[in-house]
Amino acid sequence: MSESIRAVERALDVLLCFTSQTPELTMSQISEMIGINKSTVHRLLSTLEKNRFVERDRATGVYKPGLRLLQIASLAMEQNNLRRLAAPFLHDLCSRYRENVNLTLLDGADVVYVDVIESSQRVKLAATPGQRLPAFCTASGKAILAFLPEDQVSHILERGMTQYTRSTVTSQEAFFEDASRIRERGFAMSLEEFEDGINAVAAPICNQPIASISIAGPAYRLTRERMLEVGPHLLAVAKNISLEVERALNLE
């Protein structure tokens, strides 16, 4: 076996150490788990960090999966029929609440619509699969970003926080304050933050999310009070979709 292939195998061994049970690890823990000396593990982690496959907390030295891995996972989820698995849940939500229901994936600093189930009401939103919106000021995006490591989110926010409306949050400090509230509730809300007159509520899919589902509609119908009522049920549905995704990936 060539040295280059062996290095690839070792790098993969490092990445496979990160699981839902071990989402954060020190270099020493990784060294023990894969049986490789610390100097070699340090070189592997440095290369992976440089290419954003892992992120290191500067204060504690703890490593966690990086943004590049999440982007690859996003593609994997899309290719593994996320849209098909989520479709029955989305249709049920649309029938129940009679507002647009969306399935989105995180892609860089944006969320991309994977599926859109349109409201049956006369006044409804215009959205189509493939549409991209900024993650930081949409419910779909905030539902994902709030549960990602803060350093990864900071990297995304540094690309720019454009003020789209008077309600748009344009500072990282204010964003992370909102993110803390989102983690407490389990779901995110956007009150006219991206577009005047439009509100949305969203919940993340999977533990370290790269996807979310949302309900969006006119602000006069989908009020803050209404979103607080809808949010817990939306979160329960997102958890059910997460279970379906996990089952599908385990079978493949």
KEKE-3310 file (N, C-alpha, C; in steps of 0.2 Angstrom, whole numbers, plus 5000, padded with zeros to 4 digits):
npx = (5004:5003:5010:5003:4990:4988:4989:4977:4967:4970:4966:4952:4949:4951:4940:4929:4929:4921:4905:4887:4887:4900:4903:4912:4930:4946:4963:4971:4961:4957:4968:4969:4958:4960:4972:4984:5000:5001:5008:5007:4993:4991:4996:4987:4975:4978:4979:4966:4959:4964:4957:4944:4937:4937:4934:4943:4942:4949:4951:4949:4955:4948:4941:4929:4917:4919:4913:4914:4912:4899:4893:4895:4888:4876:4874:4874:4862:4853:4854:4851:4837:4830:4820:4810:4807:4803:4792:4778:4776:4777:4766:4756:4757:4755:4741:4736:4739:4737:4746:4761:4773:4790:4805:4822:4839:4856:4868:4883:4882:4869:4851:4844:4829:4823:4811:4794:4778:4763:4752:4734:4727:4720:4728:4745:4762:4776:4786:4799:4807:4824:4826:4836:4840:4846:4854:4855:4844:4832:4819:4821:4835:4840:4835:4844:4857:4857:4860:4872:4890:4897:4909:4909:4897:4900:4909:4901:4893:4902:4903:4894:4880:4867:4856:4839:4826:4818:4818:4828:4842:4858:4870:4882:4882:4869:4863:4867:4862:4848:4849:4852:4839:4832:4838:4833:4819:4818:4814:4814:4810:4805:4802:4797:4810:4817:4809:4797:4781:4781:4781:4789:4791:4802:4810:4824:4831:4838:4852:4864:4861:4858:4848:4831:4813:4800:4786:4778:4771:4759:4761:4750:4742:4750:4755:4765:4760:4753:4764:4771:4762:4761:4775:4780:4773:4778:4792:4791:4787:4798:4808:4802:4805:4819:4821:4816:4826:4838:4835:4834:4847:4854:4850:4856)
npy = (4994:5011:5026:5037:5032:5026:5037:5043:5034:5034:5047:5046:5037:5046:5055:5047:5045:5054:5054:5054:5051:5055:5069:5079:5079:5077:5078:5068:5059:5055:5049:5038:5031:5027:5021:5027:5037:5052:5063:5060:5060:5073:5080:5075:5080:5094:5095:5092:5102:5113:5112:5113:5102:5098:5107:5117:5121:5135:5139:5128:5117:5107:5096:5096:5091:5099:5113:5109:5096:5096:5101:5091:5081:5086:5086:5072:5068:5074:5066:5054:5053:5062:5071:5063:5055:5065:5070:5065:5070:5084:5086:5083:5093:5104:5102:5103:5116:5125:5133:5138:5125:5121:5112:5113:5114:5117:5127:5133:5149:5150:5145:5132:5128:5113:5106:5112:5114:5120:5132:5131:5142:5158:5169:5167:5162:5164:5152:5141:5125:5124:5138:5150:5157:5169:5162:5167:5176:5170:5159:5145:5144:5149:5139:5129:5135:5138:5127:5123:5122:5137:5143:5139:5145:5158:5160:5158:5169:5180:5182:5191:5201:5207:5220:5217:5221:5232:5224:5215:5206:5212:5210:5200:5197:5200:5190:5178:5179:5177:5164:5157:5157:5150:5138:5134:5134:5125:5127:5139:5156:5168:5185:5194:5197:5194:5198:5210:5209:5195:5180:5166:5150:5137:5121:5111:5097:5082:5079:5086:5098:5099:5102:5108:5110:5121:5132:5145:5161:5174:5188:5193:5182:5172:5175:5180:5174:5164:5156:5152:5143:5134:5129:5119:5107:5107:5105:5092:5085:5087:5079:5066:5065:5065:5053:5044:5047:5042:5029:5025:5028:5019:5007:5007)
npz = (5000:4996:5002:5001:4999:5011:5020:5016:5021:5035:5037:5035:5045:5056:5054:5055:5068:5074:5080:5083:5096:5100:5097:5098:5101:5108:5103:5109:5112:5100:5095:5104:5100:5087:5087:5083:5084:5093:5086:5072:5071:5074:5063:5053:5058:5056:5043:5039:5046:5039:5027:5031:5035:5048:5063:5075:5092:5098:5111:5119:5112:5107:5095:5081:5069:5053:5042:5029:5029:5033:5021:5012:5018:5016:5002:5001:5009:5000:4989:4994:4994:5003:5000:4995:5007:5016:5010:5013:5026:5024:5016:5024:5034:5027:5023:5036:5041:5031:5024:5015:5014:5017:5012:5016:5012:5019:5011:5010:5014:5012:5011:5002:4993:4993:4992:4989:4996:4991:4998:4999:5000:4993:4994:4994:4996:4984:4979:4974:4971:4972:4973:4982:4998:5010:5024:5037:5040:5038:5043:5040:5038:5050:5059:5057:5058:5071:5079:5075:5077:5085:5080:5067:5062:5064:5054:5043:5044:5043:5030:5027:5032:5026:5027:5025:5028:5040:5051:5050:5057:5060:5066:5073:5087:5091:5083:5089:5101:5098:5093:5104:5110:5101:5102:5115:5113:5102:5089:5076:5072:5060:5059:5047:5043:5032:5021:5020:5027:5027:5037:5045:5052:5058:5059:5064:5055:5060:5072:5071:5062:5044:5037:5036:5040:5036:5039:5030:5028:5025:5035:5042:5044:5048:5062:5076:5088:5082:5076:5088:5092:5082:5081:5091:5086:5073:5076:5081:5070:5062:5069:5067:5054:5054:5060:5050:5040:5046:5047:5033:5029:5037:5031:5019)
capx = (5000:5007:5010:4997:4983:4988:4987:4969:4964:4971:4962:4946:4948:4950:4934:4924:4928:4915:4898:4882:4889:4906:4903:4918:4935:4953:4968:4973:4955:4957:4974:4968:4953:4962:4978:4990:5003:4999:5011:5003:4986:4991:4997:4981:4970:4980:4977:4959:4957:4965:4952:4938:4934:4936:4935:4946:4941:4955:4952:4950:4959:4943:4939:4922:4916:4919:4908:4915:4909:4891:4891:4895:4882:4870:4873:4872:4855:4849:4855:4848:4830:4827:4814:4805:4806:4800:4786:4771:4775:4776:4759:4751:4758:4751:4734:4734:4740:4735:4752:4767:4778:4796:4811:4828:4846:4861:4873:4887:4879:4862:4847:4841:4823:4823:4804:4789:4771:4760:4746:4728:4723:4721:4734:4750:4769:4778:4793:4800:4813:4830:4827:4841:4839:4851:4852:4855:4838:4826:4818:4824:4842:4841:4834:4850:4863:4857:4862:4879:4896:4897:4914:4907:4892:4903:4913:4896:4890:4907:4902:4889:4873:4864:4849:4834:4820:4819:4818:4834:4847:4864:4876:4883:4880:4861:4861:4869:4856:4842:4851:4851:4832:4830:4839:4828:4812:4819:4812:4816:4805:4807:4796:4798:4817:4820:4804:4791:4775:4781:4784:4790:4793:4806:4813:4829:4831:4844:4855:4868:4857:4860:4841:4825:4807:4797:4780:4779:4765:4758:4762:4744:4739:4755:4757:4770:4757:4752:4770:4772:4757:4763:4782:4781:4771:4783:4798:4789:4787:4805:4811:4800:4808:4825:4821:4816:4832:4842:4833:4836:4854:4856:4848:4859)
capy = (5000:5017:5031:5042:5029:5025:5044:5044:5029:5037:5053:5044:5035:5052:5058:5042:5045:5058:5051:5057:5050:5058:5075:5083:5075:5080:5075:5062:5054:5052:5045:5032:5028:5024:5018:5031:5041:5059:5067:5058:5062:5081:5081:5073:5085:5100:5095:5092:5108:5118:5111:5114:5095:5098:5114:5116:5126:5138:5139:5121:5112:5101:5096:5094:5091:5105:5115:5106:5089:5097:5102:5085:5077:5089:5082:5065:5068:5075:5060:5048:5053:5066:5074:5058:5053:5070:5072:5064:5074:5090:5087:5083:5100:5109:5101:5105:5123:5129:5138:5135:5121:5120:5108:5116:5112:5122:5127:5138:5154:5151:5139:5130:5125:5106:5105:5117:5112:5127:5133:5131:5148:5162:5173:5163:5164:5161:5149:5136:5121:5127:5145:5151:5163:5169:5158:5171:5180:5166:5154:5139:5145:5150:5133:5125:5138:5139:5121:5121:5125:5144:5145:5138:5150:5165:5160:5160:5176:5184:5183:5197:5201:5212:5222:5217:5225:5235:5219:5211:5206:5213:5209:5193:5197:5199:5184:5172:5179:5174:5157:5154:5157:5145:5131:5133:5132:5119:5129:5146:5160:5174:5190:5199:5198:5194:5201:5213:5205:5187:5177:5159:5146:5131:5116:5107:5089:5078:5082:5092:5099:5103:5103:5110:5111:5127:5134:5152:5164:5182:5190:5194:5176:5168:5179:5177:5170:5158:5152:5149:5137:5129:5127:5112:5102:5107:5101:5084:5082:5087:5073:5060:5065:5063:5046:5041:5048:5038:5022:5025:5028:5012:5001:5007)
capz = (5000:4995:5008:5000:5001:5019:5023:5015:5025:5041:5038:5035:5052:5060:5053:5057:5076:5076:5079:5087:5103:5101:5092:5100:5103:5109:5099:5113:5112:5093:5095:5107:5097:5080:5088:5080:5088:5093:5081:5066:5072:5074:5056:5050:5060:5054:5036:5039:5048:5034:5022:5034:5036:5055:5066:5082:5097:5100:5118:5123:5108:5105:5087:5079:5061:5050:5037:5022:5030:5032:5014:5009:5021:5013:4996:5003:5011:4995:4985:4998:4994:5008:4997:4995:5014:5019:5007:5016:5032:5021:5013:5030:5037:5022:5024:5043:5043:5025:5022:5012:5018:5013:5014:5014:5014:5020:5006:5011:5018:5010:5011:4996:4993:4990:4990:4992:4995:4991:5002:4995:5000:4988:4995:4996:4994:4978:4981:4970:4972:4969:4976:4987:5002:5015:5030:5043:5042:5037:5049:5038:5039:5058:5062:5056:5061:5079:5081:5073:5082:5085:5076:5060:5061:5063:5047:5038:5045:5041:5023:5026:5035:5023:5030:5020:5031:5046:5056:5049:5062:5056:5070:5076:5094:5091:5080:5093:5106:5095:5092:5111:5111:5096:5105:5120:5110:5098:5083:5074:5069:5056:5058:5042:5043:5025:5017:5023:5027:5027:5043:5044:5058:5055:5064:5061:5054:5062:5078:5069:5056:5038:5033:5040:5037:5038:5037:5029:5025:5026:5043:5045:5045:5052:5067:5081:5092:5078:5075:5094:5093:5077:5082:5094:5082:5068:5079:5082:5063:5060:5073:5064:5047:5056:5061:5043:5037:5049:5045:5026:5028:5040:5027:5012)
cpx = (5004:5006:5004:4990:4983:4986:4979:4965:4964:4966:4954:4944:4947:4943:4928:4924:4923:4908:4893:4883:4895:4907:4909:4924:4942:4957:4970:4967:4955:4963:4973:4963:4955:4969:4984:4993:5001:5002:5008:4996:4986:4992:4991:4976:4972:4978:4969:4956:4958:4960:4945:4934:4933:4937:4938:4944:4947:4956:4953:4954:4954:4942:4932:4922:4916:4913:4908:4911:4901:4889:4891:4889:4876:4868:4871:4865:4851:4848:4851:4840:4827:4820:4808:4803:4802:4793:4779:4770:4774:4769:4754:4751:4754:4744:4732:4734:4738:4740:4757:4771:4784:4801:4817:4834:4851:4866:4877:4883:4871:4858:4844:4835:4824:4815:4799:4782:4767:4754:4740:4724:4725:4727:4740:4757:4771:4785:4793:4807:4819:4832:4832:4839:4844:4849:4851:4849:4832:4825:4821:4831:4844:4840:4840:4856:4863:4860:4869:4884:4896:4903:4912:4901:4895:4907:4907:4894:4895:4907:4897:4883:4870:4857:4844:4828:4823:4820:4824:4839:4854:4870:4876:4881:4872:4859:4862:4864:4850:4843:4850:4844:4829:4832:4835:4822:4813:4817:4814:4810:4808:4801:4798:4805:4820:4815:4798:4785:4775:4784:4785:4792:4796:4809:4818:4828:4838:4848:4860:4866:4860:4854:4836:4819:4804:4790:4780:4772:4764:4758:4755:4740:4744:4758:4762:4766:4755:4758:4772:4768:4759:4770:4783:4779:4776:4789:4797:4790:4794:4809:4809:4804:4816:4826:4820:4822:4837:4841:4835:4843:4857:4855:4852:4867)
cpy = (5006:5022:5035:5039:5028:5031:5045:5040:5032:5043:5051:5041:5040:5054:5053:5041:5049:5055:5056:5057:5054:5064:5079:5079:5079:5076:5068:5057:5051:5047:5038:5028:5024:5021:5021:5036:5048:5064:5066:5061:5070:5083:5080:5079:5092:5101:5096:5099:5114:5118:5111:5107:5095:5105:5112:5122:5129:5139:5133:5116:5106:5102:5094:5094:5098:5107:5111:5099:5090:5098:5096:5080:5080:5086:5075:5064:5069:5069:5054:5050:5057:5069:5069:5056:5059:5072:5071:5068:5081:5091:5087:5090:5105:5109:5104:5113:5128:5135:5134:5131:5119:5115:5111:5113:5118:5121:5133:5143:5155:5144:5138:5126:5118:5104:5110:5114:5118:5127:5133:5137:5153:5166:5169:5165:5161:5159:5143:5132:5124:5135:5145:5157:5163:5166:5162:5174:5176:5161:5147:5139:5145:5143:5128:5128:5138:5133:5118:5125:5133:5146:5144:5143:5157:5165:5161:5167:5182:5186:5189:5196:5207:5214:5222:5221:5228:5230:5214:5212:5207:5212:5202:5192:5196:5192:5178:5173:5176:5166:5154:5153:5151:5138:5129:5131:5126:5121:5137:5150:5166:5179:5195:5201:5198:5198:5204:5210:5198:5185:5169:5156:5139:5127:5112:5100:5087:5082:5087:5093:5102:5104:5105:5110:5117:5128:5142:5154:5171:5183:5191:5188:5172:5173:5176:5172:5163:5153:5149:5143:5132:5126:5120:5106:5101:5103:5094:5081:5081:5081:5067:5060:5063:5056:5042:5042:5043:5031:5021:5024:5021:5006:5001:5005)
cpz = (5000:5001:5007:5001:5008:5022:5022:5020:5033:5042:5038:5042:5057:5060:5055:5065:5078:5074:5083:5095:5105:5096:5093:5103:5103:5104:5102:5112:5105:5092:5098:5103:5090:5081:5084:5084:5087:5087:5074:5066:5071:5067:5052:5051:5057:5046:5035:5041:5042:5028:5024:5034:5044:5057:5073:5086:5099:5107:5122:5119:5106:5098:5086:5072:5059:5045:5031:5023:5030:5025:5010:5011:5018:5006:4997:5004:5005:4990:4988:4999:5000:5006:4998:5002:5017:5016:5010:5022:5029:5019:5019:5034:5033:5023:5031:5044:5037:5023:5019:5016:5014:5016:5012:5016:5015:5015:5007:5016:5016:5012:5004:4996:4990:4988:4993:4990:4996:4995:4997:4996:4995:4988:4998:4993:4987:4979:4976:4972:4968:4971:4982:4991:5007:5021:5036:5045:5039:5042:5047:5040:5047:5061:5062:5059:5068:5082:5079:5077:5080:5080:5068:5058:5060:5056:5042:5038:5043:5033:5021:5029:5032:5026:5024:5022:5037:5052:5055:5054:5058:5060:5073:5083:5095:5088:5085:5099:5104:5094:5098:5112:5107:5099:5111:5118:5106:5090:5082:5071:5065:5056:5054:5042:5036:5020:5021:5022:5027:5033:5041:5051:5055:5061:5060:5060:5056:5068:5076:5062:5050:5034:5038:5036:5040:5035:5036:5026:5027:5034:5046:5047:5050:5057:5072:5086:5089:5078:5082:5095:5088:5078:5085:5090:5076:5070:5079:5075:5061:5063:5069:5057:5049:5057:5054:5039:5039:5047:5038:5026:5031:5035:5020:5013)
residu = (MET:SER:GLU:SER:ILE:ARG:ALA:VAL:GLU:ARG:ALA:LEU:ASP:VAL:LEU:LEU:CYS:PHE:THR:SER:GLN:THR:PRO:GLU:LEU:THR:MET:SER:GLN:ILE:SER:GLU:MET:ILE:GLY:ILE:ASN:LYS:SER:THR:VAL:HIS:ARG:LEU:LEU:SER:THR:LEU:GLU:LYS:ASN:ARG:PHE:VAL:GLU:ARG:ASP:ARG:ALA:THR:GLY:VAL:TYR:LYS:PRO:GLY:LEU:ARG:LEU:LEU:GLN:ILE:ALA:SER:LEU:ALA:MET:GLU:GLN:ASN:ASN:LEU:ARG:ARG:LEU:ALA:ALA:PRO:PHE:LEU:HIS:ASP:LEU:CYS:SER:ARG:TYR:ARG:GLU:ASN:VAL:ASN:LEU:THR:LEU:LEU:ASP:GLY:ALA:ASP:VAL:VAL:TYR:VAL:ASP:VAL:ILE:GLU:SER:SER:GLN:ARG:VAL:LYS:LEU:ALA:ALA:THR:PRO:GLY:GLN:ARG:LEU:PRO:ALA:PHE:CYS:THR:ALA:SER:GLY:LYS:ALA:ILE:LEU:ALA:PHE:LEU:PRO:GLU:ASP:GLN:VAL:SER:HIS:ILE:LEU:GLU:ARG:GLY:MET:THR:GLN:TYR:THR:ARG:SER:THR:VAL:THR:SER:GLN:GLU:ALA:PHE:PHE:GLU:ASP:ALA:SER:ARG:ILE:ARG:GLU:ARG:GLY:PHE:ALA:MET:SER:LEU:GLU:GLU:PHE:GLU:ASP:GLY:ILE:ASN:ALA:VAL:ALA:ALA:PRO:ILE:CYS:ASN:GLN:PRO:ILE:ALA:SER:ILE:SER:ILE:ALA:GLY:PRO:ALA:TYR:ARG:LEU:THR:ARG:GLU:ARG:MET:LEU:GLU:VAL:GLY:PRO:HIS:LEU:LEU:ALA:VAL:ALA:LYS:ASN:ILE:SER:LEU:GLU:VAL:GLU:ARG:ALA:LEU:ASN:LEU:GLU)
# end
